């Protein structure tokens, strides 16, 4: 699939697949993750889970309060 752009000053075409500059067998280079739940300690993960549950129960309680 190819498409062309015509502008007053220039024209250029784009073909599908442009932008990749490595071979099909070469993988993308690894990138450092800024944050990962897998790097948290067990206590940190449990604390985060408890906090998420507390927020969700608060939403439920607010939604079910008598008006």
PDB file of N, CA, C, O and CB in Angstrom:
ATOM      1  N   UNK A   1       0.846  -1.167   0.000  1.00  0.00           N
ATOM      2  CA  UNK A   1       0.000   0.000   0.000  1.00  0.00           C
ATOM      3  C   UNK A   1       0.894   1.233   0.000  1.00  0.00           C
ATOM      4  O   UNK A   1       1.653   1.449   0.945  1.00  0.00           O
ATOM      5  CB  UNK A   1      -0.964  -0.004   1.216  1.00  0.00           C
ATOM      6  N   UNK A   2       0.813   2.021  -1.024  1.00  0.00           N
ATOM      7  CA  UNK A   2       1.625   3.221  -1.161  1.00  0.00           C
ATOM      8  C   UNK A   2       0.701   4.420  -1.326  1.00  0.00           C
ATOM      9  O   UNK A   2      -0.330   4.332  -1.992  1.00  0.00           O
ATOM     10  CB  UNK A   2       2.605   3.103  -2.363  1.00  0.00           C
ATOM     11  N   UNK A   3       1.072   5.529  -0.723  1.00  0.00           N
ATOM     12  CA  UNK A   3       0.325   6.755  -0.930  1.00  0.00           C
ATOM     13  C   UNK A   3       1.297   7.904  -1.111  1.00  0.00           C
ATOM     14  O   UNK A   3       2.441   7.836  -0.661  1.00  0.00           O
ATOM     15  CB  UNK A   3      -0.635   7.027   0.246  1.00  0.00           C
ATOM     16  N   UNK A   4       0.850   8.945  -1.760  1.00  0.00           N
ATOM     17  CA  UNK A   4       1.705  10.082  -2.053  1.00  0.00           C
ATOM     18  C   UNK A   4       1.088  11.349  -1.473  1.00  0.00           C
ATOM     19  O   UNK A   4      -0.131  11.486  -1.369  1.00  0.00           O
ATOM     20  CB  UNK A   4       1.923  10.227  -3.572  1.00  0.00           C
ATOM     21  N   UNK A   5       1.966  12.259  -1.103  1.00  0.00           N
ATOM     22  CA  UNK A   5       1.560  13.580  -0.640  1.00  0.00           C
ATOM     23  C   UNK A   5       2.117  14.596  -1.626  1.00  0.00           C
ATOM     24  O   UNK A   5       3.285  14.520  -2.006  1.00  0.00           O
ATOM     25  CB  UNK A   5       2.063  13.864   0.826  1.00  0.00           C
ATOM     26  N   UNK A   6       1.302  15.527  -2.033  1.00  0.00           N
ATOM     27  CA  UNK A   6       1.775  16.600  -2.897  1.00  0.00           C
ATOM     28  C   UNK A   6       1.588  17.918  -2.164  1.00  0.00           C
ATOM     29  O   UNK A   6       0.468  18.309  -1.836  1.00  0.00           O
ATOM     30  CB  UNK A   6       1.022  16.604  -4.262  1.00  0.00           C
ATOM     31  N   UNK A   7       2.678  18.582  -1.918  1.00  0.00           N
ATOM     32  CA  UNK A   7       2.672  19.877  -1.259  1.00  0.00           C
ATOM     33  C   UNK A   7       3.248  20.887  -2.243  1.00  0.00           C
ATOM     34  O   UNK A   7       3.963  20.500  -3.167  1.00  0.00           O
ATOM     35  CB  UNK A   7       3.488  19.849   0.085  1.00  0.00           C
ATOM     36  N   UNK A   8       2.956  22.161  -2.068  1.00  0.00           N
ATOM     37  CA  UNK A   8       3.470  23.158  -3.012  1.00  0.00           C
ATOM     38  C   UNK A   8       4.989  23.120  -3.152  1.00  0.00           C
ATOM     39  O   UNK A   8       5.500  23.307  -4.256  1.00  0.00           O
ATOM     40  CB  UNK A   8       3.043  24.538  -2.578  1.00  0.00           C
ATOM     41  N   UNK A   9       5.719  22.886  -2.076  1.00  0.00           N
ATOM     42  CA  UNK A   9       7.177  22.959  -2.142  1.00  0.00           C
ATOM     43  C   UNK A   9       7.819  21.628  -2.507  1.00  0.00           C
ATOM     44  O   UNK A   9       8.911  21.617  -3.075  1.00  0.00           O
ATOM     45  CB  UNK A   9       7.724  23.435  -0.824  1.00  0.00           C
ATOM     46  N   UNK A  10       7.176  20.511  -2.199  1.00  0.00           N
ATOM     47  CA  UNK A  10       7.800  19.214  -2.446  1.00  0.00           C
ATOM     48  C   UNK A  10       6.742  18.117  -2.478  1.00  0.00           C
ATOM     49  O   UNK A  10       5.587  18.340  -2.115  1.00  0.00           O
ATOM     50  CB  UNK A  10       8.859  18.907  -1.369  1.00  0.00           C
ATOM     51  N   UNK A  11       7.144  16.951  -2.911  1.00  0.00           N
ATOM     52  CA  UNK A  11       6.264  15.787  -2.851  1.00  0.00           C
ATOM     53  C   UNK A  11       7.093  14.599  -2.400  1.00  0.00           C
ATOM     54  O   UNK A  11       8.288  14.515  -2.686  1.00  0.00           O
ATOM     55  CB  UNK A  11       5.581  15.508  -4.233  1.00  0.00           C
ATOM     56  N   UNK A  12       6.463  13.702  -1.709  1.00  0.00           N
ATOM     57  CA  UNK A  12       7.150  12.500  -1.258  1.00  0.00           C
ATOM     58  C   UNK A  12       6.133  11.382  -1.093  1.00  0.00           C
ATOM     59  O   UNK A  12       4.953  11.632  -0.848  1.00  0.00           O
ATOM     60  CB  UNK A  12       7.912  12.753   0.068  1.00  0.00           C
ATOM     61  N   UNK A  13       6.599  10.155  -1.230  1.00  0.00           N
ATOM     62  CA  UNK A  13       5.717   9.002  -1.094  1.00  0.00           C
ATOM     63  C   UNK A  13       6.071   8.194   0.135  1.00  0.00           C
ATOM     64  O   UNK A  13       7.195   8.252   0.632  1.00  0.00           O
ATOM     65  CB  UNK A  13       5.785   8.125  -2.335  1.00  0.00           C
ATOM     66  N   UNK A  14       5.111   7.447   0.613  1.00  0.00           N
ATOM     67  CA  UNK A  14       5.321   6.562   1.757  1.00  0.00           C
ATOM     68  C   UNK A  14       4.862   5.171   1.359  1.00  0.00           C
ATOM     69  O   UNK A  14       3.757   5.006   0.841  1.00  0.00           O
ATOM     70  CB  UNK A  14       4.557   7.068   3.029  1.00  0.00           C
ATOM     71  N   UNK A  15       5.687   4.184   1.593  1.00  0.00           N
ATOM     72  CA  UNK A  15       5.290   2.804   1.355  1.00  0.00           C
ATOM     73  C   UNK A  15       5.113   2.118   2.699  1.00  0.00           C
ATOM     74  O   UNK A  15       5.755   2.485   3.683  1.00  0.00           O
ATOM     75  CB  UNK A  15       6.336   2.055   0.476  1.00  0.00           C
ATOM     76  N   UNK A  16       4.246   1.131   2.734  1.00  0.00           N
ATOM     77  CA  UNK A  16       4.041   0.381   3.979  1.00  0.00           C
ATOM     78  C   UNK A  16       5.350  -0.273   4.385  1.00  0.00           C
ATOM     79  O   UNK A  16       6.037  -0.856   3.547  1.00  0.00           O
ATOM     80  CB  UNK A  16       2.920  -0.690   3.817  1.00  0.00           C
ATOM     81  N   UNK A  17       5.703  -0.183   5.654  1.00  0.00           N
ATOM     82  CA  UNK A  17       6.928  -0.802   6.142  1.00  0.00           C
ATOM     83  C   UNK A  17       8.085   0.170   6.260  1.00  0.00           C
ATOM     84  O   UNK A  17       9.128  -0.189   6.806  1.00  0.00           O
ATOM     85  CB  UNK A  17       7.318  -1.922   5.244  1.00  0.00           C
ATOM     86  N   UNK A  18       7.932   1.393   5.766  1.00  0.00           N
ATOM     87  CA  UNK A  18       9.014   2.368   5.935  1.00  0.00           C
ATOM     88  C   UNK A  18       9.189   2.656   7.418  1.00  0.00           C
ATOM     89  O   UNK A  18       8.222   2.653   8.180  1.00  0.00           O
ATOM     90  CB  UNK A  18       8.720   3.684   5.147  1.00  0.00           C
ATOM     91  N   UNK A  19      10.429   2.904   7.821  1.00  0.00           N
ATOM     92  CA  UNK A  19      10.682   3.254   9.198  1.00  0.00           C
ATOM     93  C   UNK A  19      11.426   2.180   9.960  1.00  0.00           C
ATOM     94  O   UNK A  19      12.074   2.487  10.961  1.00  0.00           O
ATOM     95  CB  UNK A  19       9.406   3.548   9.878  1.00  0.00           C
ATOM     96  N   UNK A  20      11.360   0.938   9.528  1.00  0.00           N
ATOM     97  CA  UNK A  20      12.127  -0.113  10.177  1.00  0.00           C
ATOM     98  C   UNK A  20      13.460  -0.248   9.459  1.00  0.00           C
ATOM     99  O   UNK A  20      13.513  -0.423   8.242  1.00  0.00           O
ATOM    100  CB  UNK A  20      11.352  -1.462  10.177  1.00  0.00           C
ATOM    101  N   UNK A  21      14.534  -0.164  10.231  1.00  0.00           N
ATOM    102  CA  UNK A  21      15.857  -0.199   9.629  1.00  0.00           C
ATOM    103  C   UNK A  21      16.689  -1.349  10.166  1.00  0.00           C
ATOM    104  O   UNK A  21      17.900  -1.212  10.337  1.00  0.00           O
ATOM    105  CB  UNK A  21      16.573   1.108   9.866  1.00  0.00           C
ATOM    106  N   UNK A  22      16.054  -2.474  10.432  1.00  0.00           N
ATOM    107  CA  UNK A  22      16.796  -3.661  10.834  1.00  0.00           C
ATOM    108  C   UNK A  22      16.254  -4.832  10.026  1.00  0.00           C
ATOM    109  O   UNK A  22      15.157  -4.765   9.473  1.00  0.00           O
ATOM    110  CB  UNK A  22      16.678  -3.926  12.379  1.00  0.00           C
ATOM    111  N   UNK A  23      17.025  -5.889   9.966  1.00  0.00           N
ATOM    112  CA  UNK A  23      16.606  -7.055   9.210  1.00  0.00           C
ATOM    113  C   UNK A  23      15.427  -7.754   9.861  1.00  0.00           C
ATOM    114  O   UNK A  23      15.152  -7.535  11.041  1.00  0.00           O
ATOM    115  CB  UNK A  23      17.756  -8.018   9.060  1.00  0.00           C
ATOM    116  N   UNK A  24      14.723  -8.595   9.107  1.00  0.00           N
ATOM    117  CA  UNK A  24      13.559  -9.275   9.663  1.00  0.00           C
ATOM    118  C   UNK A  24      13.900 -10.243  10.790  1.00  0.00           C
ATOM    119  O   UNK A  24      13.035 -10.555  11.607  1.00  0.00           O
ATOM    120  CB  UNK A  24      12.845 -10.013   8.578  1.00  0.00           C
ATOM    121  N   UNK A  25      15.131 -10.723  10.852  1.00  0.00           N
ATOM    122  CA  UNK A  25      15.514 -11.666  11.899  1.00  0.00           C
ATOM    123  C   UNK A  25      16.138 -10.981  13.109  1.00  0.00           C
ATOM    124  O   UNK A  25      16.329 -11.618  14.144  1.00  0.00           O
ATOM    125  CB  UNK A  25      16.478 -12.683  11.343  1.00  0.00           C
ATOM    126  N   UNK A  26      16.457  -9.699  12.998  1.00  0.00           N
ATOM    127  CA  UNK A  26      17.079  -8.966  14.105  1.00  0.00           C
ATOM    128  C   UNK A  26      15.974  -8.396  14.995  1.00  0.00           C
ATOM    129  O   UNK A  26      15.112  -7.670  14.500  1.00  0.00           O
ATOM    130  CB  UNK A  26      18.017  -7.821  13.574  1.00  0.00           C
ATOM    131  N   UNK A  27      15.974  -8.701  16.282  1.00  0.00           N
ATOM    132  CA  UNK A  27      14.931  -8.170  17.164  1.00  0.00           C
ATOM    133  C   UNK A  27      15.169  -6.703  17.488  1.00  0.00           C
ATOM    134  O   UNK A  27      16.257  -6.168  17.272  1.00  0.00           O
ATOM    135  CB  UNK A  27      14.864  -8.981  18.456  1.00  0.00           C
ATOM    136  N   UNK A  28      14.148  -6.077  18.000  1.00  0.00           N
ATOM    137  CA  UNK A  28      14.304  -4.698  18.455  1.00  0.00           C
ATOM    138  C   UNK A  28      15.188  -4.694  19.696  1.00  0.00           C
ATOM    139  O   UNK A  28      15.137  -5.641  20.481  1.00  0.00           O
ATOM    140  CB  UNK A  28      12.919  -4.038  18.753  1.00  0.00           C
ATOM    141  N   UNK A  29      15.986  -3.667  19.894  1.00  0.00           N
ATOM    142  CA  UNK A  29      16.846  -3.619  21.084  1.00  0.00           C
ATOM    143  C   UNK A  29      16.009  -3.472  22.353  1.00  0.00           C
ATOM    144  O   UNK A  29      14.949  -2.847  22.344  1.00  0.00           O
ATOM    145  CB  UNK A  29      17.852  -2.456  20.977  1.00  0.00           C
ATOM    146  N   UNK A  30      16.499  -4.050  23.428  1.00  0.00           N
ATOM    147  CA  UNK A  30      15.792  -3.974  24.705  1.00  0.00           C
ATOM    148  C   UNK A  30      15.809  -2.542  25.228  1.00  0.00           C
ATOM    149  O   UNK A  30      16.790  -1.819  25.058  1.00  0.00           O
ATOM    150  CB  UNK A  30      16.424  -4.933  25.739  1.00  0.00           C
ATOM    151  N   UNK A  31      14.725  -2.146  25.858  1.00  0.00           N
ATOM    152  CA  UNK A  31      14.633  -0.815  26.446  1.00  0.00           C
ATOM    153  C   UNK A  31      14.386  -0.967  27.940  1.00  0.00           C
ATOM    154  O   UNK A  31      13.646  -1.850  28.374  1.00  0.00           O
ATOM    155  CB  UNK A  31      13.503   0.028  25.773  1.00  0.00           C
ATOM    156  N   UNK A  32      15.003  -0.110  28.705  1.00  0.00           N
ATOM    157  CA  UNK A  32      14.841  -0.162  30.154  1.00  0.00           C
ATOM    158  C   UNK A  32      13.434   0.289  30.530  1.00  0.00           C
ATOM    159  O   UNK A  32      12.968   1.331  30.069  1.00  0.00           O
ATOM    160  CB  UNK A  32      15.903   0.719  30.860  1.00  0.00           C
ATOM    161  N   UNK A  33      12.763  -0.491  31.360  1.00  0.00           N
ATOM    162  CA  UNK A  33      11.428  -0.128  31.826  1.00  0.00           C
ATOM    163  C   UNK A  33      11.567   0.850  32.990  1.00  0.00           C
ATOM    164  O   UNK A  33      12.306   0.571  33.934  1.00  0.00           O
ATOM    165  CB  UNK A  33      10.614  -1.395  32.253  1.00  0.00           C
ATOM    166  N   UNK A  34      10.874   1.990  32.947  1.00  0.00           N
ATOM    167  CA  UNK A  34      10.999   2.950  34.037  1.00  0.00           C
ATOM    168  C   UNK A  34      10.391   2.436  35.342  1.00  0.00           C
ATOM    169  O   UNK A  34      10.825   2.823  36.427  1.00  0.00           O
ATOM    170  CB  UNK A  34      10.342   4.255  33.648  1.00  0.00           C
ATOM    171  N   UNK A  35       9.381   1.560  35.234  1.00  0.00           N
ATOM    172  CA  UNK A  35       8.741   1.019  36.428  1.00  0.00           C
ATOM    173  C   UNK A  35       8.163  -0.340  36.083  1.00  0.00           C
ATOM    174  O   UNK A  35       7.643  -0.534  34.984  1.00  0.00           O
ATOM    175  CB  UNK A  35       7.636   1.977  36.969  1.00  0.00           C
ATOM    176  N   UNK A  36       8.247  -1.261  36.990  1.00  0.00           N
ATOM    177  CA  UNK A  36       7.675  -2.583  36.774  1.00  0.00           C
ATOM    178  C   UNK A  36       7.159  -3.126  38.096  1.00  0.00           C
ATOM    179  O   UNK A  36       7.840  -3.044  39.118  1.00  0.00           O
ATOM    180  CB  UNK A  36       8.715  -3.547  36.153  1.00  0.00           C
ATOM    181  N   UNK A  37       5.952  -3.681  38.071  1.00  0.00           N
ATOM    182  CA  UNK A  37       5.395  -4.277  39.288  1.00  0.00           C
ATOM    183  C   UNK A  37       6.216  -5.490  39.707  1.00  0.00           C
ATOM    184  O   UNK A  37       6.227  -5.857  40.881  1.00  0.00           O
ATOM    185  CB  UNK A  37       3.920  -4.677  39.075  1.00  0.00           C
ATOM    186  N   UNK A  38       6.901  -6.111  38.756  1.00  0.00           N
ATOM    187  CA  UNK A  38       7.712  -7.284  39.075  1.00  0.00           C
ATOM    188  C   UNK A  38       8.946  -6.922  39.892  1.00  0.00           C
ATOM    189  O   UNK A  38       9.538  -7.786  40.537  1.00  0.00           O
ATOM    190  CB  UNK A  38       8.130  -7.989  37.800  1.00  0.00           C
ATOM    191  N   UNK A  39       9.336  -5.655  39.868  1.00  0.00           N
ATOM    192  CA  UNK A  39      10.504  -5.218  40.641  1.00  0.00           C
ATOM    193  C   UNK A  39      10.131  -4.771  42.047  1.00  0.00           C
ATOM    194  O   UNK A  39      11.009  -4.470  42.856  1.00  0.00           O
ATOM    195  CB  UNK A  39      11.213  -4.087  39.920  1.00  0.00           C
ATOM    196  N   UNK A  40       8.841  -4.726  42.343  1.00  0.00           N
ATOM    197  CA  UNK A  40       8.399  -4.330  43.682  1.00  0.00           C
ATOM    198  C   UNK A  40       8.587  -5.500  44.642  1.00  0.00           C
ATOM    199  O   UNK A  40       8.551  -6.662  44.237  1.00  0.00           O
ATOM    200  CB  UNK A  40       6.911  -3.866  43.667  1.00  0.00           C
ATOM    201  N   UNK A  41       8.785  -5.184  45.895  1.00  0.00           N
ATOM    202  CA  UNK A  41       8.885  -6.237  46.908  1.00  0.00           C
ATOM    203  C   UNK A  41       7.502  -6.845  47.126  1.00  0.00           C
ATOM    204  O   UNK A  41       6.490  -6.274  46.718  1.00  0.00           O
ATOM    205  CB  UNK A  41       9.464  -5.678  48.250  1.00  0.00           C
ATOM    206  N   UNK A  42       7.470  -8.000  47.768  1.00  0.00           N
ATOM    207  CA  UNK A  42       6.190  -8.649  48.056  1.00  0.00           C
ATOM    208  C   UNK A  42       5.321  -7.749  48.930  1.00  0.00           C
ATOM    209  O   UNK A  42       4.120  -7.622  48.694  1.00  0.00           O
ATOM    210  CB  UNK A  42       6.416 -10.011  48.747  1.00  0.00           C
ATOM    211  N   UNK A  43       5.923  -7.128  49.930  1.00  0.00           N
ATOM    212  CA  UNK A  43       5.171  -6.223  50.803  1.00  0.00           C
ATOM    213  C   UNK A  43       4.624  -5.034  50.008  1.00  0.00           C
ATOM    214  O   UNK A  43       3.499  -4.593  50.242  1.00  0.00           O
ATOM    215  CB  UNK A  43       6.063  -5.725  51.960  1.00  0.00           C
ATOM    216  N   UNK A  44       5.412  -4.526  49.083  1.00  0.00           N
ATOM    217  CA  UNK A  44       4.961  -3.409  48.254  1.00  0.00           C
ATOM    218  C   UNK A  44       3.796  -3.796  47.360  1.00  0.00           C
ATOM    219  O   UNK A  44       2.843  -3.032  47.203  1.00  0.00           O
ATOM    220  CB  UNK A  44       6.103  -2.894  47.406  1.00  0.00           C
ATOM    221  N   UNK A  45       3.875  -4.997  46.770  1.00  0.00           N
ATOM    222  CA  UNK A  45       2.785  -5.469  45.913  1.00  0.00           C
ATOM    223  C   UNK A  45       1.510  -5.702  46.717  1.00  0.00           C
ATOM    224  O   UNK A  45       0.417  -5.345  46.277  1.00  0.00           O
ATOM    225  CB  UNK A  45       3.192  -6.759  45.195  1.00  0.00           C
ATOM    226  N   UNK A  46       1.655  -6.302  47.898  1.00  0.00           N
ATOM    227  CA  UNK A  46       0.475  -6.526  48.741  1.00  0.00           C
ATOM    228  C   UNK A  46      -0.127  -5.202  49.205  1.00  0.00           C
ATOM    229  O   UNK A  46      -1.348  -5.052  49.244  1.00  0.00           O
ATOM    230  CB  UNK A  46       0.842  -7.392  49.957  1.00  0.00           C
ATOM    231  N   UNK A  47       0.724  -4.248  49.556  1.00  0.00           N
ATOM    232  CA  UNK A  47       0.238  -2.932  49.957  1.00  0.00           C
ATOM    233  C   UNK A  47      -0.496  -2.232  48.825  1.00  0.00           C
ATOM    234  O   UNK A  47      -1.532  -1.606  49.048  1.00  0.00           O
ATOM    235  CB  UNK A  47       1.392  -2.069  50.433  1.00  0.00           C
ATOM    236  N   UNK A  48       0.034  -2.335  47.616  1.00  0.00           N
ATOM    237  CA  UNK A  48      -0.623  -1.727  46.458  1.00  0.00           C
ATOM    238  C   UNK A  48      -1.966  -2.400  46.196  1.00  0.00           C
ATOM    239  O   UNK A  48      -2.943  -1.726  45.870  1.00  0.00           O
ATOM    240  CB  UNK A  48       0.276  -1.823  45.208  1.00  0.00           C
ATOM    241  N   UNK A  49      -2.023  -3.726  46.335  1.00  0.00           N
ATOM    242  CA  UNK A  49      -3.277  -4.447  46.122  1.00  0.00           C
ATOM    243  C   UNK A  49      -4.323  -4.043  47.157  1.00  0.00           C
ATOM    244  O   UNK A  49      -5.492  -3.856  46.819  1.00  0.00           O
ATOM    245  CB  UNK A  49      -3.038  -5.962  46.177  1.00  0.00           C
ATOM    246  N   UNK A  50      -3.908  -3.907  48.414  1.00  0.00           N
ATOM    247  CA  UNK A  50      -4.836  -3.487  49.472  1.00  0.00           C
ATOM    248  C   UNK A  50      -5.331  -2.064  49.202  1.00  0.00           C
ATOM    249  O   UNK A  50      -6.510  -1.772  49.397  1.00  0.00           O
ATOM    250  CB  UNK A  50      -4.152  -3.566  50.867  1.00  0.00           C
ATOM    251  N   UNK A  51      -4.444  -1.190  48.760  1.00  0.00           N
ATOM    252  CA  UNK A  51      -4.842   0.188  48.462  1.00  0.00           C
ATOM    253  C   UNK A  51      -5.841   0.235  47.304  1.00  0.00           C
ATOM    254  O   UNK A  51      -6.823   0.976  47.366  1.00  0.00           O
ATOM    255  CB  UNK A  51      -3.607   1.041  48.127  1.00  0.00           C
ATOM    256  N   UNK A  52      -5.602  -0.541  46.259  1.00  0.00           N
ATOM    257  CA  UNK A  52      -6.526  -0.577  45.118  1.00  0.00           C
ATOM    258  C   UNK A  52      -7.881  -1.118  45.563  1.00  0.00           C
ATOM    259  O   UNK A  52      -8.921  -0.579  45.184  1.00  0.00           O
ATOM    260  CB  UNK A  52      -5.949  -1.446  43.966  1.00  0.00           C
ATOM    261  N   UNK A  53      -7.872  -2.181  46.363  1.00  0.00           N
ATOM    262  CA  UNK A  53      -9.134  -2.747  46.868  1.00  0.00           C
ATOM    263  C   UNK A  53      -9.886  -1.736  47.723  1.00  0.00           C
ATOM    264  O   UNK A  53     -11.106  -1.618  47.615  1.00  0.00           O
ATOM    265  CB  UNK A  53      -8.865  -4.024  47.684  1.00  0.00           C
ATOM    266  N   UNK A  54      -9.172  -1.009  48.569  1.00  0.00           N
ATOM    267  CA  UNK A  54      -9.818  -0.014  49.424  1.00  0.00           C
ATOM    268  C   UNK A  54     -10.477   1.079  48.588  1.00  0.00           C
ATOM    269  O   UNK A  54     -11.594   1.500  48.886  1.00  0.00           O
ATOM    270  CB  UNK A  54      -8.800   0.603  50.391  1.00  0.00           C
ATOM    271  N   UNK A  55      -9.798   1.533  47.556  1.00  0.00           N
ATOM    272  CA  UNK A  55     -10.370   2.570  46.684  1.00  0.00           C
ATOM    273  C   UNK A  55     -11.600   2.032  45.968  1.00  0.00           C
ATOM    274  O   UNK A  55     -12.604   2.734  45.849  1.00  0.00           O
ATOM    275  CB  UNK A  55      -9.323   3.062  45.653  1.00  0.00           C
ATOM    276  N   UNK A  56     -11.534   0.801  45.493  1.00  0.00           N
ATOM    277  CA  UNK A  56     -12.682   0.224  44.787  1.00  0.00           C
ATOM    278  C   UNK A  56     -13.878   0.049  45.728  1.00  0.00           C
ATOM    279  O   UNK A  56     -15.012   0.316  45.329  1.00  0.00           O
ATOM    280  CB  UNK A  56     -12.299  -1.132  44.163  1.00  0.00           C
ATOM    281  N   UNK A  57     -13.645  -0.396  46.976  1.00  0.00           N
ATOM    282  CA  UNK A  57     -14.738  -0.534  47.938  1.00  0.00           C
ATOM    283  C   UNK A  57     -15.308   0.832  48.301  1.00  0.00           C
ATOM    284  O   UNK A  57     -16.511   0.956  48.530  1.00  0.00           O
ATOM    285  CB  UNK A  57     -14.256  -1.262  49.205  1.00  0.00           C
ATOM    286  N   UNK A  58     -14.474   1.846  48.354  1.00  0.00           N
ATOM    287  CA  UNK A  58     -14.962   3.198  48.624  1.00  0.00           C
ATOM    288  C   UNK A  58     -15.896   3.658  47.510  1.00  0.00           C
ATOM    289  O   UNK A  58     -16.929   4.274  47.775  1.00  0.00           O
ATOM    290  CB  UNK A  58     -13.784   4.181  48.775  1.00  0.00           C
ATOM    291  N   UNK A  59     -15.534   3.362  46.271  1.00  0.00           N
ATOM    292  CA  UNK A  59     -16.396   3.720  45.135  1.00  0.00           C
ATOM    293  C   UNK A  59     -17.731   2.987  45.240  1.00  0.00           C
ATOM    294  O   UNK A  59     -18.784   3.582  45.012  1.00  0.00           O
ATOM    295  CB  UNK A  59     -15.700   3.382  43.788  1.00  0.00           C
ATOM    296  N   UNK A  60     -17.692   1.702  45.583  1.00  0.00           N
ATOM    297  CA  UNK A  60     -18.928   0.926  45.735  1.00  0.00           C
ATOM    298  C   UNK A  60     -19.776   1.507  46.862  1.00  0.00           C
ATOM    299  O   UNK A  60     -20.984   1.683  46.700  1.00  0.00           O
ATOM    300  CB  UNK A  60     -18.610  -0.565  46.015  1.00  0.00           C
ATOM    301  N   UNK A  61     -19.157   1.805  47.998  1.00  0.00           N
ATOM    302  CA  UNK A  61     -19.901   2.348  49.137  1.00  0.00           C
ATOM    303  C   UNK A  61     -20.533   3.693  48.791  1.00  0.00           C
ATOM    304  O   UNK A  61     -21.673   3.961  49.173  1.00  0.00           O
ATOM    305  CB  UNK A  61     -18.979   2.498  50.354  1.00  0.00           C
ATOM    306  N   UNK A  62     -19.799   4.537  48.073  1.00  0.00           N
ATOM    307  CA  UNK A  62     -20.358   5.834  47.676  1.00  0.00           C
ATOM    308  C   UNK A  62     -21.506   5.668  46.688  1.00  0.00           C
ATOM    309  O   UNK A  62     -22.481   6.418  46.731  1.00  0.00           O
ATOM    310  CB  UNK A  62     -19.269   6.716  47.062  1.00  0.00           C
ATOM    311  N   UNK A  63     -21.391   4.689  45.803  1.00  0.00           N
ATOM    312  CA  UNK A  63     -22.442   4.474  44.809  1.00  0.00           C
ATOM    313  C   UNK A  63     -23.710   3.911  45.443  1.00  0.00           C
ATOM    314  O   UNK A  63     -24.805   4.156  44.937  1.00  0.00           O
ATOM    315  CB  UNK A  63     -21.948   3.534  43.715  1.00  0.00           C
ATOM    316  N   UNK A  64     -23.587   3.160  46.540  1.00  0.00           N
ATOM    317  CA  UNK A  64     -24.740   2.502  47.142  1.00  0.00           C
ATOM    318  C   UNK A  64     -25.309   3.253  48.345  1.00  0.00           C
ATOM    319  O   UNK A  64     -26.245   2.766  48.979  1.00  0.00           O
ATOM    320  CB  UNK A  64     -24.363   1.114  47.557  1.00  0.00           C
ATOM    321  N   UNK A  65     -24.773   4.413  48.669  1.00  0.00           N
ATOM    322  CA  UNK A  65     -25.281   5.153  49.827  1.00  0.00           C
ATOM    323  C   UNK A  65     -26.709   5.622  49.554  1.00  0.00           C
ATOM    324  O   UNK A  65     -27.071   5.923  48.417  1.00  0.00           O
ATOM    325  CB  UNK A  65     -24.362   6.365  50.156  1.00  0.00           C
ATOM    326  N   UNK A  66     -27.495   5.677  50.597  1.00  0.00           N
ATOM    327  CA  UNK A  66     -28.886   6.139  50.403  1.00  0.00           C
ATOM    328  C   UNK A  66     -28.899   7.627  50.050  1.00  0.00           C
ATOM    329  O   UNK A  66     -28.096   8.412  50.554  1.00  0.00           O
ATOM    330  CB  UNK A  66     -29.742   5.882  51.686  1.00  0.00           C
ATOM    331  N   UNK A  67     -29.813   7.981  49.188  1.00  0.00           N
ATOM    332  CA  UNK A  67     -29.863   9.382  48.763  1.00  0.00           C
ATOM    333  C   UNK A  67     -30.854  10.203  49.531  1.00  0.00           C
ATOM    334  O   UNK A  67     -30.997  11.398  49.273  1.00  0.00           O
ATOM    335  CB  UNK A  67     -30.186   9.466  47.321  1.00  0.00           C
TER     336      UNK A  67
END
